[in-house]
């Protein structure tokens, strides 16, 4: 059964399932993907892309290994447009990945919850960042980003959820999304697209 057939059992969600969304795929070099998500925090997609390209340019256009990032002087990282905090966070990622032997192969064997528990230990990386990583870099089909503002707005609109009490709102969202498993990522993709349209 394809994911749309499963998700369409939810009559309200069924109304927004037309069209295609982002194709989930497994990306390589997860440590760099985590660094990129930190680099792009609080930036527009366009600006984030420019800064990430400058970041790669520091390593002759290739994706760096964690040790290379650790060895890069802070001044060079600041010069490409990273704040002091982000320079620290990017280096935290590199150190953590080295210390914990985090490789693509290692993460591929882990469950979503294990990956979240592991990576939120990195200063500068929150649960939301890891959920985006699971969806867009690890290609996991069953991730639900309850803290994502776009998902909250879309679900409040689609399911007429009252957003005044955040705790109750999230409980309702989790209850609704439980029925979408094992395809919650696709539901999120459609909710984002519907909200942006």
Secondary structure, DSSP 8 states (H G I E B T S, - for coil): --HHHHHTTSHHHHTT--S--------S-HHHHHHHHHHTTTS-HHHHHHHHHHHHHTTTTS---HHHHHHS-HHHHHHTT--HHHHHHHHHHHHHHHHTT--HHHHHTS-HHHHHHHHTTSTT--HHHHHHHHHHTS--S----TT-HHHHHHHHHHTT---SSHHHHHHHHHHHHHTTTT-HHHHHHHHHHHHH-
